């Protein structure tokens, strides 16, 4: 499929979350392999680099790889469920008072370490604090400038994968508000893990002693901060001008009219005092109008933020865990499957370095994407099922028959 197919979509079919073209440019070389397991297996078999016997053995190894990864996935599910039982903000079960209390801080660190391991296997990258802070106060055309108080977080971790260029709709005055497609750098998937401080007054219904998980799709890089809780809208200079200028202009106009009346009735102290009172009341009225205008503008930005996140949020809490474990499951199978095929189709023992390059070349030929292939991780799985073995000198790999 080509990029022209995606671009031929009707305008009505493009949601707030944008679209990803089939030929979307990758801005970063990542370990994430964007291909389904069955699709990859069919592609590798279709290359016809293996004879009939080797092809049958390859399919058997694929089944063994799936069984191994399935066992590991089950282990992740069990481990996560045990650790998250006391940290889940959506927990329905009750805990007896006589039950021995757990070290919540220790369990939080263990759970975050488990999540980090799972997300690394799924091809995610953890964003540095500086990367998140760069997004604070700025926004893309579809985001909202925000202020974030990082001191409210006891723990905070943000992960991303799928660093690509997406396509979204934009309407501008100079184009007579006709819809136009523009390219914007995005993350296809983002996961946010956070725990709030016990003494944080966030004004939201978020448990401070729980670990919250959020997963989103197609987030512009400049809008990463809008995924965080406890944020406040930061009005732009244009927004402030829209609030202040009309009120100030109206107040000055009223003051001019009142000044004319004061001049006419200057000799009468009674009327002068009354006019001064009217001037003060007018100022108070325009001040109140400015406050309400500020609140309306803030509510509008919050509505835009809520509307965007409605289309881009994929899951929360335990649901996020299920998704990221499944993503790690698929990534592990794809890596091991590709590595085995690359070894099996090599005429001689292949070194780890050459194996990595060969796997990256196969993926480039298959989906035209540059990948930082995690060869060491794939080799561990293949050795566990005894699908490959090292040469006597330990410098290369061959198929174990």
C-alpha positions, 0 to 999 in steps of 0.5 A: 500500500502507498501513501497516496491511498491514505491521502485519498481518505475523505476529510470527514474520515480524519478525526482529531487524532489524525492519520498515519500515512503508510509511507510516514517518515520516521524521525528516529531509529527505534527498536520498535518493529511495526509489523504483526507476527503473522504478517512477518512470518508470511513475508519471510516464508514468501521470500523463498530463501529456505527449502521445504524442510527448512521452511517446515522447521522454521514454522515449528520454531515460530510456534516454539517462540510463541509458546516461550513468549506466551509463558513469559507474558503470563508471568508478567500478568501475574507479577503485575497483578500481585504488585498492583493489587494494593496500588490500583485506584480502581480496586473493588475488593476490600482488605481485612483490617487484620491483614498485615500492611504492605510497604507501599513505597517499595511496591511502587518502586517494584511495580514501576521497575516491572512496567519499565521492563515490559515497556522496554520489551515493547519497544518504548523509550522513556522520555527524559525530564528535560524533554517533558519540560520543553513541552510545558507552556508551548503547544501545537495547533491542536494542543493547549498551553499548560502550566505543570507543577512537577512537585506534585508528583511522587513518581512520574514516568513517560514512555513513547514509541512510534516517532513518526510524522502524522497528518492532521487537518488545519483551517486558517483564515488566509485559506478561507477556513478550507481544511488542509492537511499538514504534517506534524511530528507525533508519537504513535503511542505514549504511556504515562505512569504517575503517583501524586504526593500525599499532601498535594491539593490537586482538586481532582478525584485522583488517589494520592496513594495509588499508581495511575497508568494512562495510554494515548495514541498519536500525540504531537510532540509539543503536546506531551504535557497535556497528558499530565494531571494537575495542570493549569491552562496558560493563556497566550498573549493573544488570549490576554489581549482579547480579554483586556482590550475590549474591557479597557476600551469600554471602560475608557469610553465610559469614562470619556462620556462621564467626564463630559457630564462632569464638565457640564455639572462641575459647579454642582458638587452633588452631581459631581459626587454622583458622577464619580460614583457612577465612574467607580461602578462602571470600573467595577462592572468592566472588571467583573466582565474581564474576570468572566471573559477570562473564565470563559476563555479558560473553560474553552481551552479546557474543553478543547483539551478534553475533546482532544484527549477523548479521541486519543486516550486508549486505556487507563490503569489495569487496562494499560497493563494488559495492552503494554504486556500484549505489545511486549508479547508481539515485539518479542515474537517478531524479534526472535522470529526474524533473528532465527530466519536470518541465521537459518538463511545464512550460508555460514556462521553469522556474528552477532553484529552481522546478524543485527545488520541483516535483520535491519536490512530485511525489515527495511526491504519489508516495510521500508523502515529503519529499525535499531534491532535488539539482537541480543534480546532475540538471541536469548529467547532462541537459545532458551528453546535451543533453536540456535547455538554458538560456534565452538569459539563463541563468536558466531551463531548457527541453527541447532538441528 
